[in-house]
């Protein structure tokens, strides 16, 4: 398939997830998981082509999640959640291997990878109706890890930046939030009032080990912040963030520059003060259709590119 703008590939094609190379500023590599497959860009999201060409598929392969290794520059490892299973590539998406999940085949909602993946090989998959699956051998073998996870409808996952030491995970579900302090072996419900569920998005501070800060985006009640590892919560900016928060991105320098990006269905909002005040990412700029996901591969500094995945026509918009 020749390179072409993603918006021209297929109409009515949701972008479910976006992932960018940790070395994006130099290599410009990013991926978009869509209803019609997985697409790759090598020029920072300007043009795209199918990452599944080597599979020689006869029909589109629904792809709902994608994650890259923290050491992607050297190990070229990618995981993609596709219809009826998981795909793994160790050559940057040129070739793929299927990895088997326990039957029946689950629908994957999100993938997260250990920050220490090069040493521990841990990957986790959140699913719709089947809970969380975990692999500790770089995706070779998987097992369900759902003890104490009372709601198996997992809408989002977040992994601690200090996972190698604290083994902390959070799962946002249709009924609330669950936390694991042992790598997913067991889960306990977090005390987020149930009327604020479902939880669509989660983000942990890059300095979570010290500041215990995390954010939760809900379907109908906006954005919440906890500074005590999920024990108590504060709702942020009720007047502005009063709709579904589909994605949250924190600045890599959050401790010194507490910047937050929140994606609602129609707006990209940024806070430069930890969530106290908000403004549009660009003055007067609004989405013309619902947006499902966002990536900030070079952080939240003014002028840095953002990638926004739209929910109606499969477009990835670079702004």
N, C-alpha and C positions, 0 to 999 in steps of 0.2 A: 504494500500500500504506500503510495507516495505521501510525503508530508503535506498536510493541509490544516487550516484552522479547525479546531475541534468542533466549533459550532456548526460546521457544514457537514459533519459526518452522518448524523442521524437525528431526526426530530423525536420529541417526546422520550428522551433518554436521560434518566436521572444520574447526576454525579453523586455517588454515595460517599466517596472519600478521596482525599488528596494526600500525597506524601512527597517530600522533597529530599534530595540528597543532603547530607550534613555538609557537603562541600559545594552547595548550590551556587555560591558566588563565583566559583571557578568553572564548575562543569555544567551548570544549568539544567541538571537532570531532575525531572519530577514525573510523577505518575498520577493518573486519574482512574479510579475504579468506577465503572459505569454499568448501566443496565446492558450495554452491548459488549462489554469486555473491559480489558485493562489497556490504557493508552499511556504512551511514554513520550516525553518531550526532552530534547537535548539542548534547547535554546531558551530555557527559562519560562516555558509555557506559551511561547508564541506560535509554534506549530507542533503537531502531534501525529503519531502513527501507532498502529496496534502493536502491543507488546506480545500478542499471542500468535504472531505470524507463523512461528515454528510449529505450533500445534496443528495447523492446517484444519481448522474447525469448519464444519459444514453449516453451523448456525451460531448466532451470538451466544456468548457465555456470560451470563449475569455475574458481575463481580461487585461485591458490596463492601470490601475492606482491603486495605493495602498498608504495609508497614515495611520500612527499610531498616537494615542493621545500623546501629550507631557507628560501626566501622565499615560502612558501605564502600568507602573509597578503596579499601584493601580487600574486603571479603566479597563484595558485590552481591550480598544476600538480600533477597526480597521475599516476602510472603504475601500472597493474595488470597482473600476469601472469596471463593467462587461457588456457584450453584452446586450443591451436593459435595462440597469438600474444600480442601486447601491445596494451593499450588505453591511450590518453592522454586526459586531460581538462585543459583550461585554464580551467575555470570552477567549480572546486571539486567536480567530480563530477556536475554536472547533465547534461552532454553528453559523448560519447566519440567518439574517432576510433581506428580500427585502424591500427597501425603494422606494417609487414611485416618479418618476419625471414627470413633465407635458408632455403629449403626443405631438408629436410622440417621441418615445424613442430615446434619443440622444446617440451619440458615445462619451464617456468620454475620454478626452486626458490627463487630470491631475487633481489631488486632492490636496488641501492645507487645513490645519487645523489651527485654531487660536492658537497662543501661550498661550492664556488665556482660552482655551477650557473648562477647568474645571469650569469656571464661566460663560462664554458667550455662550458656545455650538455651536460656529460658524464653519461651514465647507463650502468650496466652491469647485465647480466642473467646470473645463473648458471643453468645448465640441467642437467637429468638426462640424461647421455649425450652432450651436444653441447657441453660446455665453457662458455666465456664469450663473450657478445656485447657489443659496445660501440657506443654512439652518441655523437657529439660535436656533434649539431645538435638537441638537445632531443627526441630520440626520432624524428626524421624518417627517418633511415636508420641501418641497423645492419650490422655486420660481425663475423664470428667472429674473436676474438683469442686464439689458443690455442697459439702457438709456445712449446714447452717445457712446456706443461701436459700432463703424461704421463697424467693421470687426468681424463677428461672428465665424470665423475660428480660434479658440483659440488653440495655440500650447503649451503654457506654462503659468504658473501662479507663482507669488511670493507674499508672505505676509510679512508685516513689522514685525520685532521682537517686536516692540512697538505698535502692532496693538490695544491693549487695550486703548491706548491714541490717536494715530494718525489715526487709521482706514485706513491705506494705503495699497493698492494692486496694482500690476502691472500685465498686461496681454500681453504676446507676441503673435502676430497673423501673418497671412500670409502677412499683409501689413505694420506691424510696431509694436509699443508699445502703450498701453493705460494705464492710471493711474486713480485710484479712491482714493479720500481722505475722503470718507464717507462710507467705508465698502462695496463698490460695488453698492451702490444706483445709482451712476452716474459716467460716465467715460469721460476722455478727452484724446485726442491723444497727445503722447509725441513727441517732435521734433527730432526724429531719421530720418535721410534722407531716403526716401522711397526706394532708390536704394539698401539699405543695408538689406532690408527685404527679405524673411521671418525671423522672430526671433524664434529660436528653444529652447532657454534656458535663464533663468534669475536667478540672485542671488543677494540678498541684504546683505550688511554688517551687522554682528550681532550688530554693534553700529550705525545702520542707523539713529536713532533718532538724533545723534550728528554729524556724519560725512557725511550723505546724499549720501553714496556711493552705487552704484549698477553696475552690469555687465550684458551685453546682448550678447549672442552667436547667430550668424547669420548663415544662410544656405550657403552663398557663400563668405562672407567677414570677417570671423573670429570673433574676440572678441572686444567688446567696453566697455569702462568704463565711468561712470559719477560720479562726486563728488558733484553735486548740484541738486540731486533728479530728474535727468533726463532732466534738461534744456539744457545742452550741453554734448557732447560726444567726447571721444578720442579713436581712433582705436589703439589697442595694437599689437605690433610685427607682422607687415604685412608679413614679410618673413617666420616666423615660423607658425603663426596662419592664414593660408591662405585657409582654407577649413571649412566645416561645423563644428560648435561647438555644440555638442549634449547635453552636460551637463557641469555645473559649480558647483564646491564645494569650499566654503570658510572656512578657519580655524575658529573654535569657538573663538579663540583669535586674530581675524583679526586686531583689533586696535593696538595691541602691536607686533603681528607677522603676517604681511600682506601676508599670504600664499594663493595661489589660485591653484586649480586643474581644468584643462580644458580637456574634453574628445572630441577628434575629431574622425572621422570614424576609424582611424587606430593607433592613438597615445594617450597616457596619458601624458600630459605635466603639469609640476608644476612650479610655480613662487614663490620665497621666498621674493620678494621685491615689491609686489603690482601690478605685471604685467609688470615691466620694462624688465626683462630677464626671459628666460624659458629654461627648460631642461627636458629630459625624466624622468618620475617617477623612472624608473630603467634604468641604462645605457644599451643601446643596445636592450632594450625590446620593441617589437612591437606586436600589435595584428595581427593575421593572417586573421581576418575577421572583418566586420563592427561591431562597438559597439554602443549600443543604450542608455545605462544609466550606472551610477556609483554611489556608495555609499561609504562614508568614516565614518563608525560608531564610530571610535575612533579618529577622526581628521586627520590632515595631517602630524603628526610627523613621522620622519623616522622610519620604522619598523612597523608602524600601518597597519593593514590589510585594503585592499580595495576590494570591490566587484564590478565586471564589468559584465554587462549583454550584451550578444552578440545577434546579429540580425539575424543570419542564422540558428543556430542549438539549440537555447534555453539554452545554457550553461551559468551558472553564474560562472565566474572565480574569485577565491580568490587569490590575489597577495600581 
